Amino acid sequence: MATAESPLAGVPFEPGVAKPDPILVVEHIRRSFGGLTAVDVGRLEIERHTITSLIGPNGAGKTTLFNLLTGFDKADTGHWHLNGGALVGIPAYRVARKGVVRTFQLTRSLARLTVLENVLLGATDQHGEGLLGGLFTSWRRLERENTGRAEELLERFDLIQMRDQFAGSLSGGQRKLLEMARALMVNPELIMLDEPMAGVNPALTQSLLHHITALRDDGKTVIFIEHDMDVVQEISDWVIVLAQGNLIAEGPPSHIAANDDVIDAYLGRHHGEAL
């Protein structure tokens, strides 16, 4: 929540509002598919070291926006930067190396690789496969370091006991944890989670919530797409609302829950009238 101690305290509750210390700034980003405009946002800033939830009705453009910002899709127009460094036109793997990683609504674990091998896929400095890397880098030392890092993450996400099992044997919730562990292998600054609670049982949901808040407490910045407003209310410092590709509201969870524009976007302009 944006409390008096929060870096967002005193920020106006207005779409596109400037933040005190934004890690990510987006300007005039637009993406259309044929005659349909999926995303059309004039300005958006994400405050550093906070948890920001991105909400909106189905088809609002949330995942499309994630895809654009992380290099999985190309915008028609727009500029965005992380810590002042431009990310426009950079492929997804280079966006990750610059400090922005994302997970997907449908997890992308490789079922026939072990849990440990899946996490190791997130390592970005595996030079042993190249001739020059082999000449100048001890690939065995690097392999040990990467394995140690991966095991630390598996321990953190309560998956260490499954390190040698095939990822295909994990439950849906465990695969969400695995994807978060793999994303953290690059030690990112900004983590973007696409519906991390979808299809997760209530017990594991609480575990995921704990891990997300721990990321913020460790100095990371988190943006996540979510439909469950109880989850949004519980862990968000700030909420951004999209509708039909447009940014229609921003503010702390308590403000968003009572915002007429948000209620209209979810329920329709005439939801209060008699049928």
N, C-alpha and C positions, 0 to 999 in steps of 0.2 A: 504494500500500500504506500501511496505518496504521503508519508507522515511529515511532521514538522522537521524531522531530521533528514528527510529524503532529499537527494539532489534535485528532485522535481518539485519540491515545495515552493509555492508561489508562481509556478508556471501556469499561464492562462489555459483554460480548457477550450482551446480553439483548434480546428483542423489546420495542420501545417505549422503549428506554433514552433518557435525557436526554443531550443533546449540549452541549458547552461554549458554542458560539455558533451556534445554529440559525438559518438564514435562513427556513425553512419549518417550521411546526408544524401537525400535523393531529390532531384529537381526535374520536373517536367517529363516524367517517365510515362510512355504511352506504348501500348501493344494492342494491335487489332488483328482479328482473324476474319478475313473476308469483310463483311459489313458489320461485324460485331466488335465493339471496343471492350476488351477484357480488362485493361488497366489504363487509367488516365488520372495520374496523381501529380499535382503541381509541385508540392514540396512536402517532404517528410523527413523528420530527424529522429534518430534513436539515441536516447541518453546512455552514456557509458555506465557500466556496472549496475544495470537494472534488469528486471524481467518485464518485458513488454509483450502483451498478448495482442494478436491480430485476429479480430473476429469479423463476422459478417454472414449474411445469408449464403446458402449454396449458390455458387456461380458468381460470387461477389468479386473474384479475381485474386483471392488470397494466395493460392498456390502458384498462380501465374506470376505474381509479384515476386515470390520466393525464387521461382525459376529464373526470372530476369536478373535479379540481384546477385545470384550465385553462378551465373554463366551457363545455365542449362537451357536458356532460350535467349533470343536477341530482341531487344526493344526496337520499336520503330523510331522513337526519339527519346532523348533523356540523358541525364548525367547523374552519376552517383559515385561517392568516394568514401573510403575507409581511412580515417585519420588523415584526411587531406589527399590521399593517393587514389587516383582514378581507377575504377574497376570496369569501366565500360569496354566491351569488346574483348575482354579477357576470358579464355576458356576456363571451364569449371575447375580443373586441377590447379591452375595458377591462382584462381580466386582463393582456393583452400590454402595454398602456400602463403598467401598474403594475410591469412588469419580469419577467413570467413568459411565456416563449414555448415552443412545442412543435413538433416535427415529427411526421410520421405514418409508419406502417409502409409504407403505399402512398403514394408521393410525390404531391403535389398541384400540380405545375407546370402552367401553362396552355400547352398545346402550341403554340398559334397566336400566342403572344406571344414576343418575343425573350427571350433570357437576361437582358439588362439590364432589360427591362420587367418580367420576373418578380420581380427583386430590388426594383425600385422600388415594387412593390405592398406591400412591407413598411413603407414610410415612413408615419409616422402624422401628419405635420404638413403635409399638402398642402392649404393653405388657398386656393389659387388658384381652386378650383371654386366657392367661395361668394362672394356679393356682399361681405359684410363682410371676409372674408379678402382679397379683391381690393382693397378700399379701404385697408386698414391694413397689408398685407404685400406686399412685392415678390415676386410669384409667380415671376418670372423668376430672381431671386436664389435663392429657395428651391429652384426646380427645378435650378439649377446645383449647389447644395449637396447635394441628394439624389442627383443623378447622380454627383457626385464621391465621395460615400460609397458608393454602389452599386459603382462601379468599383474602389474600394479593396477592397471585400469580394470582388469577382470576382477581383482580383489575388491576394488571400489564399488563395482556394480554387482557384487554378489554372484559372480559367474565363474570364479576361479575353479570351483569343483567340477566344472563342465569343460575345462580348457581343451581336453582331448576328444570331446564328443563332436559329432557332426552337427553343424549349425541347424540342419534340417530337423533335428530332434527337439529343438527348443520350442517353448510355447510362444504365442504371439507377443506376450509381454516381455519375455526374456529376449526375444529378437529386437524389441525396441531398445532394451538396455544394451544389447550387443552393438547396435548401430550407434548409440551414443558413445560407447567405449571406443569404437573404431574412429569416430569423428574426432575424438580428443587426442588421438595419436599425433596430430599435427600441432598440438598445443595452441588452439585458435583463441582469438580475442572475442569473436562474435559467433554464437551458435544459434542456428535457425532450425527449429523443430516443427515439422509439419504433422499436426495432430498426434502428438506422442501418446495420448491416452486412448486413442481409438482401438477398440477391440481388446482392451486390457481389463482383467478382472479387478474388482475393488481393492483387494489386498495389494496387488502389484501397483495399482494406481497410486496408493500412498507412498510406495517406495519410489516411484518415478517422480512424484512431487518433491520428495526429499532430495533426490539427486539434482533436480532442476534448481531448487533454492540453494543447494550446496555449490552449484556452479557460480551463481551470483556471489555467494559469500567468498568464493575463491578468487574473485576479481574478474570473472567473465561477464560478458553481456549476452543476454538470452532474448530471442524473439520466438514466440511460438504461436502457431495457429491452433485454436481450440473452439469447440462448440459448447462444451459444458460450462455454463456460467458459474456453477459452484466452484469449479477449478479456477476459472478466471478470477473470481472474487478472492479465492484463498491465497494465491501466490503472486498476483500481478502487482507491479508498482505503477504501471501505466497501461492503458488500453487504447488501441487504434481500431477504428471501425471502417470497413470498406462496404460499399453497396454499389452494385453495377459498375465496378471498377473505379469508383470515386471515393476519396477520403471524406467521410461525412462527419466524423466526430473523433475527439481525443480527450483523454482525461483519466483520472483514477477510477478504479472499478465502481465506487459508490456513485460517482457522477454519471458514468456511462449507463448504469442500470436504470437511472431515472431520466435519461435523455430522450426527449420526444422523437427526435430524428431517428435515433437507433430503434426505438420501439416501432416506429412507422416502417422502417426498413425491414424489420423482421416480420411484422404482422400485417403490413399494408396500411395505406392511408386511411381507410374507412373501417379499421378493426373495431372502433368503438361504436359504430352505428348499428342500428337494428337491421337484421337481414330481411 
